Every structure is written in structure tokens, then in C-alpha cells.
Amino acid sequence: MIALGVDAWNLPGDHRGIGRYLRAILREWRQWARERVAVTLIVPEWHTWTVRARYVGEVDDSPYRVVSRRFHARAGLDALWFPFNGCSWTRFSLPAAATLHDASNFVVPDYAPATQGIFRTAAERCSALMTDSVFAQRELARELGLAPERLIPIPLGVDPPRAPQPVALDVRSLQPYVLYVGAPEWRKGFDVLQAAMMRVAQERPELRLVATSELGYVDDATLAALYRGCTLLAFPSRYEGFGLPVLEAMSYGAPVVASNASAVPEAGGDAACYVEPGDEAGLATAILRVAGDPAYAADLRQRGLRRAAEFSWRRTAEMTLAIISALPSHRAESRSFP
């Protein structure tokens, strides 16, 4: 049994990529690894009694200990895991692992360059480093000056499709629609998609764009309904460490049109219709093809269902725990940390 402190500083604030990643792994560990790992949530606040409910409420009210960074050395921990892209705090002496999801903040112009420091700290202070794809492994190794083998690529998982249930959003009234899941960022290619949809409108004016970023908070049930109801998912990202929405859409039987950039093909395999990043004309052509060719769309659906079935959060959680469990145990040293 490893007593593991998990850096949970952004758990209440992140209901998208990394937050979903962390929740999925903790859920899997609770279900099948109770005898192998005991998790303690490490939080920035020293007055944990006032914030505990907020943190455990993010993980299905599971009875985790919640410990302040200030007092983590007294918690009898064996190791620490930093899942939120680097070390958000540095005053620790325990063996540590970190997940660095991609190198966007190094290579995408003006994309959170201030966060490069916590990546470098993780590279210096953590015994084990994980990432989401072989592409991200290469990119991070180059930017951080590391041997690639120091970064272990662990693919993300996808949940089985949720059973249909009533949601507040009237999805049927939106149809037919192209779905976009993610923030409206340049990195994600949202500008290219908007331009492509203007071209699409010339031939298919009824085919609208629905972006989750414009719907406000979208819970899991609503997102599932959107995946089920869409004509296709468009994922034109210029730079991606993995591309989880690609697999999620496929798991619901949605055809996917995606860029062939960065790590996206590692997620989509041979089950997506690929276009060059930044090519608005090519993207429009691909959208019109999928929307107008039922046989081609059906083939993408079947390929996508098979592709999504190859990925599971159980495997992601198992591989992550194996890396963390291989860290040396310094419990005695942690108790003497000032």
C-alpha cells in the first residue's frame, strides 16, 4: 500500500481536460485499487476544515483525507503526485511524480508562458514524469532538455457511453449541427472552424455550429446528449497533447473530422476524417462530405466505436499507479521535514 498525496489545488476549478483526467483516475483507483493506494488530497489552504467539503464534493464525496501543503510532511505519506501540469508548490522532500500533459506553453505563441517554470521544476524535482502521448513526450523532452525516456507516455481513457437521460438543453431543436467541444482558442483551431462553417453555409445553410463554450456550463449528461445528436464532431486543433473529445465523440457513434496535427492521430487512429491544420477550405470540404455522404459517415461511426473501445480509464489509472508505486518510499524523511 502506498500512501499518496495528490496535489488537488485546481480540482474545484477544472471541469474540463485535466480535472476530468484526475477525477477519472481517482474513481478507478477507488473501484479496484483500494488495497494498493491510499489517497490524501493536498490543498493550498491551511484551514482545511473550511474547504474539505468543496474538495471531496468534486470526487463523489469520497472520504479522502484533506491535508494542507503546509502540513503534508506530518501526514505519513510515501510520495506525491502532481497531476496539474507541473509542481504548483516546491517545499517538499518526498519522492514525487508529475504529469505534464503537453508542451503548449512552450511552443504555442503567448500561451501561458509564465507556467513554463512549474514544468521545469517538475523536471528537476520529480523522479517520474508522465505525459499523454508519444507526440507530447517528444515535444516536452526537447523543450525541457530531457532524454525522452524520462517522460512516460500514458494514453488517456474514455468512459463507456452514458445512458440517455433528460437534459435541460433542447438538443433536438439544434439539429442538424456540427459540434465543437473545447475553449474557443487559436490553439484549438476555433477560428478555422468558424471560417469553414461560413463556407459550409453556402451549400448547407441549415447545418449550424454548436460550440460548448457558447452554452455555458455543460454537464456530463448534456455533453453526452450533444455527442449523440450531432451530425459530426469538428476537432481542428493546431496543437494537442492528446485530443480526448475525439475519443469521447467516437464512443457515442459520432463521426469525427479532425486535424492531422500533433497528437490528434494518436487518439483518432484510422477512425477520423483528417484535414491539415489551418486549412479552412479543406475543413469545409470534409464537413460537407461527412454531412452529405451517409455511407461514409456510417463507416466513420463504426470505425470510431471500435477505436474508442481500445481506450479505457482503467488502463490509464493502472499505468499511472504503476509508475507512482515504483517511486522510493521516504516516509521517515518526510516526518522529519521542518
FENRA-V23402 format. One line per field, one symbol per residue. burial: b if it has 9 or more other ideal C-beta (glycine too) atoms within 8 Angstrom, else e. A space follows every 50 residues. Layout:
burial = ???
This chain:
burial = ebbbbbbbbbbeebeeebbbbbbbbbbbbeeebeebbebbbbbeeeebee bbeebbebbeeeebebbbbebbbebebbbbbbbbbbbbbeebebbbbbbb bbbbbbebeeeeeebbebbbbbbebbebbbbbbebbbbbbbebbebeeee bbbbbbbbbeebeeeebeeebeebeebbbbbbeeeebbbbebbbbbbebb beebeebbbbbbbebeeeeebbbbbbbbbbbbbbbbbbbbbbbbbbbbbb bbebbbbbbbbbbbbbbbbebbbbbebebbebbbbbbbbbbeeeebbeeb bebbbbbbeebebbbbbbbbbebbbebeebbebbbebe
